[in-house]
Every structure is written in C-alpha cells, then in structure tokens.
Amino acid sequence: MRDEFRTYRAGAAAVMLTILLSHLPASAQISVLFTPGASHTGGANSSFKTALIDFMKSAKKSIEIAVFSFSDREIIEALNTIQTAGVVTIKVVVDDNNGAVKTTDGSVSLSSSVVTKFDDRPDLEMHHKFVIIDRGESDAAVWTGSANFNRPNMTTMNNNAVILRSKEVAATYGAEFDYMFTNALFHTNKTTPSTTTVFTVSGIPVEIRFAPRDQPVNRMVDAVNSLSQSLYFAIFASGNGSLLSAMIAKKSAIGANNFGWFDKSFTENSASAASFFSDLSTAGYDVRKDDNSDVMHHKYMVIDGAKVFTGSMNFTVAGNADNDENSVYIQDAAIAKAYMAELARIANTTIGGVTASDWKESSSFGSASSASTTSTAATEPSAGALVALSYPNPFNAHTSGSITIESRPKATIASVKIFSPDGRIVTTIPGSAAKTVTWNGRNTRGDLMGSGMYYVEIETQSSGTARGMLPLVR
C-alpha cells in the first residue's frame, strides 16, 4: 500500500502543493446542474433539489437567499432544521406578490425566526434565484440559475443552476443582497453599478451582472456582436429588441450554425415573445417550440461553442430594465458543451455536433475537480471512474472542525482510510452505508495530525475504490 500511494502522490502532489501555496481554496470550482434529469421519476424529489438542499446544509456560518417564488416543502423543512440548530444565520428576500414562504397548501411555513423581507413594487419583480453561503469565508459559494424554489421548478420544469465556489463572487452577490435586505432598495431604486463584475473562478473567466443597475443585456449584445461561428439558445420569455436586432444582424455570419428552443405556452401567449420568435424565424434562424407538458424555463445562450450566458434574467425588456435579476457569463468550452448537450437533449436533436448522449445531469469544472457525473436515484456509479474529494479544502483542523469526504460520482461508502504523507495509515472510518463521511483530523489514538498532504482511499460497496488527496493545515 505504501508503494502504491508513493506512486500515486508523485504525479499529484505538485499540483496540490501549487494550490496550497497560492492560497487558492481547492474547492473553488464551477458546477452546472439540469432538471428534470434521469433521477426524477415523478413526485417530490430530484437530484437537482437534493443538490440545492445539500448546498445549503454545507453552510457553516450564513445562508442568504433571494428568490422570486419559494414554496417547496423539502427546501423549507431543510431550512427550518438548520435554523433550529442555531449555528447558521438565515436571511431571505422574496417577491412581494408571492407572499410568505410556505407550501402552496399552507401546511408548512418557513420558521418565523428567519427574517424574511419583500420587494416594494407589485408591478415589478424581485426575480432573483440565488443562494449565498458563508459570505466572507474562504469557502464561500453561490448557487444561481433559472429555477424558483417550488416543486415544479425543482422537478418537472426544464431549468439549470450554476454553483460558483468563489469568495469574490459571493461578495458581489452579497452586495446585491444587501441592497435589498438591508437597505430596502429594489428595481430602479438601485442606481449604482456593480464595482466588480469580472472574476476568474478556478481558472475560468466569469462575469456577473445585476439588473437593472448593470444592464446585463448590453453585455449580451456585445458578445453577440462579436461572435463568429454559432449561436444556440433556450429561452422561456423573450422580447428584448436590442438583443433581437443583434441576433438578426449576425445570422449571415453563422449561417446554419444556430438553433433556438422556446417555451411554447409563453411564446404563443405573449405578443412580444411571439414577435421575437417570428422575427428570428423570418431572418432564417432554426427556432422551435418545446413540448414539455410543464414549462421550458431556461434562460441561456451559447456563443461560438465556448461562452454561456445564464441566470435568472428572461430575455425581455423588463428583465433588463425593471426587475431584480442576475446574469452569469462564463467563458469555457467544456461548460458551453454541457449547455449545448442540455439543448440537444430537450430538443431531441444534434446541436453543433453535440448530441443528447453527451448530456450530464450535473458536472463540475475547473482546477479543483475535473469529474463530471450523471446522477441516478436507483443505481450506484460504475466502477473504475471514481475520484475521492474532500471539503473544505484545504482543511484547517482548528477552524473547520471536520472535513467531509465523498467519491465523485457519489457512491455508498464501505470504509475510508486516511494515510499520512509517508504512506502510514492514520485512521479507518466506517462508511455505515452513507455516501459521505467526516474526519476530525485525528489518528486512531485521538492525536491531532500535523500539516501536510494526506491520502484518502474510499472503498465503496459496489463501485470499486476511489483515491484522492487531502491537504491539512494547522
């Protein structure tokens, strides 16, 4: 075993050491998720919803939520459990037209001890869908995307989410949250543009813009004006004339390398959306309407197969100029392919050479993880493709308390072994049929281990062995 780990660590230690020395949290990464996926067979739950709940449960200090509609039972119950524990502070902002946070039948409500605030204009929308955890901490992160926190959005509607593990991105979302929660400023009352909009998350360029103060559509128009190869999109609500004009002007440049998927009901019942669809069709775009019996709720665009716009913002005039919205612009070919595969899946066609077989229900990108997984509720992942991951990473035994260890894709754990930097076994942790275990940084005698690069071996019940590295600092 020592020789095996010496061989393993020789190739990996240099990469992990570079991460440590540059003070970049190894958990910094971008994840994308789609629903409904293979895991959803009807009813209350889906991997998408579970991922959101797990994201909130991972908070150690704070959870800040801004969401247009909030009535999902399981999410509310999870937050109530967190609130009862009394460790994590929870704050919520919702749209005033949707009222108090409770299930549609009124049987379960968000705890009254969670401070909840509402926007101030019934004619405009606080349309965000984001969660910030542990703002100000090194492992702060943001969940955002197109999905509201209700059962259809989480299970049957076509939606996407992005997790951005970045302290800096969390701070920018936090400034937007403070406008609303602390200062009671919404919509056009927020006049100061964001001071920081451009980031690098795990080596990937990311831009964040908030409507209406940052006018996100202007950035989208700039990107469309600069495209040279292709344009693919999935749109729930449309009607912004500036974006439409830019798209039409670029049709000759991209030729047949285009495809657009629209929500049928909204497009047929909104005059501006119907015109947007018709004008693109007249200009030669291949645009079609979905057949989801619920709602095709995406709001994303893929440019030149390498850039993605997504977020809460519909491609409408109000989405850009009136409502509280956020738009995420990610420049990464692998992430763009994930969104193209989602479009290929829901439209049952080939998109720029990408097919539905390329689709993944959830994927992670960046230097912290290259693992890409497809979640299923009923089966364990196949053997031979597992990676051991841990978070927070690096792990500070004094401040973090314990570190969570799991495989990617997640598999049921039989046992976990921790090895010291020289290959000696430190401790063995029973899995107890769970998919995660925790370690407190101590050996079998209870001694706190010193700083260094430790090695993790996860023995799963039916999916083989996963190995990885765990940097511990004291």
C-alpha positions in Angstrom: 0.0 0.0 0.0 2.8 2.4 0.8 4.4 1.8 -2.6 1.1 2.3 -4.3 0.5 5.6 -2.6 4.1 6.8 -3.3 3.5 6.2 -7.0 0.1 7.9 -6.8 1.3 11.0 -5.0 4.3 11.6 -7.2 2.2 12.9 -10.0 -0.4 14.7 -7.9 1.5 16.3 -5.1 3.0 19.0 -7.2 -0.4 20.2 -8.4 -1.9 20.2 -5.0 1.1 21.9 -3.5 0.8 24.7 -6.0 -2.8 25.2 -5.0 -1.9 25.4 -1.3 1.0 27.8 -1.9 -1.1 30.2 -4.0 -3.8 30.3 -1.2 -6.5 29.3 -3.6 -9.1 27.1 -2.0 -9.1 23.7 -3.8 -12.9 23.7 -3.5 -13.1 26.7 -5.9 -14.9 25.4 -8.9 -17.9 25.8 -11.2 -20.7 23.2 -11.2 -23.7 23.1 -13.5 -26.9 21.2 -13.0 -30.0 20.5 -15.0 -33.6 19.3 -14.2 -35.6 17.3 -14.8 -32.9 14.6 -15.1 -32.6 10.8 -15.1 -33.1 10.8 -11.3 -36.5 12.3 -11.5 -39.3 9.8 -11.9 -42.1 11.9 -10.6 -43.1 13.1 -7.1 -41.4 15.5 -4.7 -37.7 14.9 -5.2 -35.0 15.1 -7.8 -31.2 15.2 -7.7 -31.4 18.9 -8.6 -33.4 19.6 -5.5 -31.2 17.4 -3.4 -28.1 19.2 -4.6 -29.6 22.6 -3.6 -30.5 21.3 -0.1 -27.1 19.8 0.3 -25.6 23.1 -0.8 -27.5 24.9 1.9 -26.7 22.3 4.5 -23.0 22.7 3.8 -23.1 26.3 5.2 -21.2 26.8 8.5 -22.0 30.5 9.1 -24.7 32.0 6.9 -27.3 31.4 4.2 -28.6 34.4 2.2 -31.5 33.6 -0.2 -33.1 35.9 -2.8 -35.7 34.0 -4.8 -38.9 35.1 -6.7 -41.1 32.1 -5.7 -40.5 30.0 -2.6 -43.0 27.2 -1.7 -41.1 23.9 -1.9 -41.8 21.7 1.2 -38.5 19.9 1.3 -36.4 23.1 1.0 -38.4 24.9 3.6 -38.1 21.9 6.0 -34.4 21.8 5.5 -34.0 25.4 6.3 -36.2 25.1 9.4 -33.9 22.3 10.6 -30.8 24.4 10.0 -32.5 27.3 11.8 -33.4 25.1 14.8 -29.8 24.0 15.2 -28.9 27.7 15.9 -25.5 27.7 14.2 -26.2 29.2 10.8 -27.8 32.6 10.3 -30.5 32.6 7.6 -31.9 35.6 5.7 -34.4 35.6 2.9 -35.7 38.0 0.3 -38.8 37.1 -1.8 -41.1 38.9 -4.3 -44.0 40.6 -2.6 -46.6 39.1 -4.9 -45.7 35.6 -3.8 -46.0 36.4 -0.1 -44.8 34.5 2.9 -42.5 31.4 2.4 -44.8 28.4 2.8 -46.1 25.4 0.9 -49.0 26.0 -1.5 -51.4 24.2 0.8 -50.1 26.3 3.8 -49.2 23.2 5.8 -45.5 24.1 6.2 -44.1 27.6 6.6 -40.6 28.9 7.0 -39.7 29.5 10.6 -40.9 32.8 11.9 -37.4 33.3 13.4 -35.9 33.5 9.9 -36.0 37.2 8.9 -37.8 37.4 5.6 -38.2 40.6 3.5 -40.1 41.6 0.4 -39.6 43.9 -2.5 -41.6 47.2 -2.7 -43.3 47.1 -6.1 -46.2 44.8 -7.0 -45.9 45.9 -10.7 -42.2 44.8 -10.8 -40.5 41.6 -9.8 -37.7 40.6 -7.4 -36.9 37.8 -9.8 -33.6 36.5 -8.5 -33.0 32.8 -7.8 -29.7 32.8 -5.8 -28.3 31.5 -2.5 -25.0 32.7 -0.9 -23.4 30.5 1.7 -20.8 31.7 4.2 -20.2 35.1 2.6 -16.8 36.4 3.7 -15.3 33.0 4.3 -12.6 31.4 2.1 -15.0 28.6 1.0 -18.0 31.0 0.3 -20.1 29.9 -2.7 -23.2 31.0 -4.7 -26.0 28.9 -6.2 -27.8 30.7 -9.0 -29.7 29.9 -12.2 -33.2 29.8 -13.7 -35.1 27.7 -11.1 -37.5 29.1 -8.5 -37.8 27.2 -5.2 -41.1 25.4 -5.8 -41.8 21.8 -6.7 -42.4 22.2 -10.5 -39.2 24.2 -10.9 -37.2 21.7 -9.0 -38.6 18.6 -10.6 -40.6 18.8 -13.8 -39.7 22.1 -15.5 -36.6 22.5 -17.6 -34.1 24.5 -15.5 -30.4 24.9 -14.9 -28.3 26.0 -12.0 -24.7 27.1 -11.6 -22.6 26.8 -8.4 -19.7 29.3 -8.2 -17.3 28.5 -5.4 -15.6 31.8 -5.0 -15.2 34.2 -2.1 -15.1 37.1 -4.5 -18.2 36.1 -6.4 -20.0 35.6 -3.2 -19.1 39.1 -2.1 -20.5 40.6 -5.2 -23.8 38.7 -4.8 -23.7 39.8 -1.2 -23.6 43.4 -2.2 -26.7 42.9 -4.3 -28.4 41.1 -1.4 -27.5 43.9 1.0 -29.2 46.4 -1.3 -32.4 44.5 -0.9 -32.4 43.0 2.5 -30.5 45.8 4.5 -31.3 48.9 2.5 -34.7 48.0 1.1 -33.6 49.1 -2.4 -35.1 47.2 -5.3 -35.6 47.5 -9.0 -34.8 51.0 -10.4 -34.0 52.3 -6.9 -30.7 50.6 -7.3 -28.7 53.0 -9.4 -25.1 52.3 -8.6 -23.5 49.9 -11.0 -21.5 46.9 -9.6 -17.9 47.9 -8.9 -16.6 44.4 -9.6 -18.1 42.2 -12.4 -15.2 40.2 -13.8 -13.7 37.2 -12.0 -11.6 34.1 -12.5 -13.2 31.1 -10.8 -10.8 28.1 -10.8 -9.1 29.4 -14.0 -12.4 30.1 -15.8 -13.4 33.7 -16.8 -16.8 34.6 -15.2 -18.7 37.9 -15.4 -21.6 38.7 -13.1 -24.1 41.5 -13.8 -27.3 42.5 -12.0 -30.4 44.1 -13.5 -31.4 46.8 -13.7 -28.3 48.6 -12.4 -25.7 46.8 -14.7 -28.0 46.4 -17.7 -27.0 42.8 -18.4 -28.5 42.7 -21.9 -25.9 45.3 -23.0 -23.2 42.7 -22.3 -25.1 40.0 -24.1 -25.5 42.3 -27.1 -21.7 43.0 -27.1 -21.0 39.3 -27.0 -23.4 38.5 -29.9 -21.9 41.4 -31.9 -18.5 39.8 -31.5 -19.5 36.2 -32.3 -18.1 34.5 -35.5 -19.2 30.9 -35.5 -22.5 29.8 -33.9 -25.4 30.8 -31.7 -27.6 28.4 -29.7 -30.2 29.3 -27.1 -33.1 28.1 -24.9 -35.5 30.8 -23.9 -38.6 30.9 -21.7 -39.5 34.6 -22.1 -38.3 36.9 -24.9 -38.9 40.3 -26.3 -35.9 42.5 -25.9 -35.5 44.4 -29.1 -31.8 45.3 -28.7 -30.9 41.6 -28.4 -33.2 40.6 -31.2 -31.5 43.1 -33.6 -28.0 41.9 -32.7 -29.0 38.3 -33.3 -30.6 39.1 -36.6 -27.6 41.1 -37.7 -25.3 38.1 -37.1 -27.4 35.5 -38.9 -25.3 35.7 -42.1 -22.1 35.3 -40.2 -23.1 32.0 -38.6 -25.2 30.5 -41.4 -26.8 27.2 -40.4 -24.9 27.1 -37.1 -27.8 28.2 -35.0 -30.8 26.7 -33.1 -33.3 28.2 -30.7 -35.7 26.4 -28.3 -38.7 28.4 -26.8 -41.3 27.7 -24.3 -44.4 27.1 -26.3 -47.0 28.5 -24.0 -45.3 31.8 -23.2 -44.3 32.3 -26.9 -47.9 31.8 -28.0 -49.5 33.9 -25.3 -47.2 36.9 -25.3 -47.2 39.4 -28.2 -43.6 40.4 -27.7 -42.4 36.9 -27.4 -44.4 35.8 -30.5 -42.8 38.7 -32.4 -39.3 37.8 -31.2 -39.8 34.2 -32.3 -41.4 35.2 -35.6 -38.7 37.8 -36.5 -35.9 35.2 -35.8 -37.6 32.7 -38.0 -38.0 35.2 -40.8 -34.3 36.0 -40.5 -33.5 32.3 -41.1 -33.0 31.1 -37.6 -34.0 27.5 -36.8 -36.3 28.2 -33.9 -38.8 25.8 -32.5 -41.2 25.5 -29.5 -40.8 22.9 -26.8 -43.2 20.1 -25.9 -42.6 20.0 -22.2 -46.0 19.4 -20.6 -44.9 21.7 -17.8 -42.6 24.7 -18.7 -39.3 25.1 -20.5 -37.9 27.6 -18.1 -34.3 28.0 -19.3 -32.8 31.5 -20.0 -29.5 30.7 -21.6 -27.4 31.4 -24.7 -24.3 29.6 -26.0 -22.0 31.7 -28.2 -19.4 30.2 -30.6 -19.5 26.9 -28.6 -17.3 28.4 -25.9 -19.3 31.1 -24.0 -22.5 30.8 -21.9 -25.0 33.4 -20.6 -27.3 32.1 -18.0 -29.0 33.2 -14.8 -32.4 34.4 -13.6 -33.0 37.1 -16.3 -35.5 36.5 -19.0 -34.6 38.0 -22.4 -37.2 40.7 -22.1 -37.3 44.5 -21.7 -38.5 44.2 -18.1 -35.8 41.6 -17.3 -33.1 44.0 -18.2 -34.5 47.4 -17.2 -37.0 46.8 -14.3 -36.7 43.6 -12.4 -34.1 42.5 -9.9 -32.1 39.9 -11.8 -28.7 38.4 -12.2 -26.8 37.2 -15.3 -23.8 35.0 -15.4 -21.4 35.0 -18.4 -19.0 32.0 -18.4 -16.2 31.7 -21.0 -15.3 28.0 -21.1 -15.8 25.5 -23.9 -16.5 22.5 -21.6 -19.2 24.3 -19.8 -20.6 25.6 -23.1 -20.7 22.0 -24.3 -22.7 21.0 -21.2 -25.4 23.6 -22.1 -25.4 22.5 -25.7 -25.9 18.9 -24.6 -28.9 20.0 -22.5 -30.3 21.8 -25.5 -29.7 18.6 -27.7 -31.5 16.5 -25.0 -34.6 18.6 -24.6 -35.0 19.3 -28.3 -34.0 15.7 -29.3 -31.6 16.9 -32.0 -27.9 17.5 -32.6 -26.5 20.9 -31.6 -23.2 21.9 -33.2 -22.0 18.3 -33.2 -23.2 17.7 -29.6 -25.8 15.1 -29.0 -28.1 14.1 -26.1 -25.6 11.3 -25.3 -23.2 14.0 -24.2 -25.6 15.2 -21.6 -24.8 15.1 -17.9 -27.3 15.8 -15.1 -24.5 17.6 -13.1 -20.9 18.4 -14.0 -18.0 20.2 -12.2 -15.3 22.1 -14.0 -12.1 23.8 -13.1 -8.8 23.0 -11.4 -10.4 21.6 -8.2 -12.3 18.9 -10.0 -12.5 17.5 -13.5 -15.1 15.0 -12.5 -18.4 15.0 -14.5 -21.2 12.9 -13.2 -24.6 11.7 -14.2 -26.8 11.2 -11.2 -29.3 8.3 -10.9 -31.5 7.6 -7.9 -31.7 3.9 -8.2 -28.1 2.8 -9.1 -24.6 3.2 -7.9 -22.0 4.6 -10.3 -19.9 2.2 -12.3 -16.5 1.0 -11.0 -13.3 2.5 -12.4 -14.3 6.1 -12.7 -14.3 7.4 -9.1 -12.4 10.2 -7.6 -12.1 10.9 -3.9 -12.9 14.5 -2.9 -13.0 16.4 0.3 -14.2 19.8 1.5 -13.4 22.3 2.9 -10.1 22.0 1.0 -7.6 22.8 2.4 -8.8 21.6 5.8 -7.9 23.6 8.8 -8.4 21.3 11.8 -8.6 24.2 14.3 -11.3 26.2 12.5 -13.2 23.7 10.4 -13.9 21.1 13.0 -14.2 18.2 10.5 -13.8 17.6 6.8 -16.4 15.8 4.6 -15.1 13.0 2.3 -17.0 11.5 -0.6 -16.5 10.0 -4.0 -17.4 11.6 -7.3 -19.7 10.3 -8.6 -21.2 9.7 -5.2 -21.2 6.1 -4.2 -22.2 4.3 -1.0 -19.1 4.0 1.2 -18.0 0.8 2.9 -14.9 2.4 4.6 -12.4 5.2 4.3 -8.7 5.0 5.1 -6.6 8.1 5.7 -2.8 7.7 5.0 0.0 10.1 6.2 2.3 11.8 3.7 4.8 8.9 4.1 2.1 6.2 3.4 1.4 5.1 7.0 -2.3 4.5 7.9 -3.6 7.2 10.2 -7.2 6.0 10.7 -10.0 4.0 9.3 -13.5 5.4 9.2 -16.6 3.1 8.7 -19.0 4.1 6.0 -22.2 2.9 7.6 -23.9 2.7 4.2 -23.7 6.5 3.8 -22.3 8.4 0.8 -20.3 10.8 2.9 -18.1 10.5 6.0 -16.3 13.1 8.1 -12.8 13.2 9.6 -11.7 15.4 12.5 -8.0 15.4 11.6 -7.0 13.0 14.3 -5.5 9.5 14.3 -6.9 6.4 15.9 -5.4 7.5 19.3 -7.1 10.8 19.1 -3.9 12.9 18.3 -4.4 15.9 16.0 -2.3 15.3 12.9 0.2 17.8 11.6 0.1 19.9 8.5 0.7 18.0 5.3 -0.7 16.2 2.3 -2.8 13.2 3.3 -4.1 10.5 1.1 -7.6 9.2 1.0 -8.8 5.8 -0.1 -12.6 5.2 -0.3 -13.7 1.6 -0.5 -17.3 1.7 -1.9 -19.9 -1.0 -1.5 -20.3 -1.8 -5.2 -18.4 0.8 -7.3 -14.8 0.0 -6.6 -12.1 2.2 -5.0 -11.7 6.0 -5.2 -8.4 7.7 -4.2 -7.6 11.4 -3.7 -5.5 13.9 -1.7 -6.4 15.9 1.4 -4.3 18.9 2.4 -4.4 19.5 6.2 -3.1 22.8 7.7 -2.7 23.7 11.4 
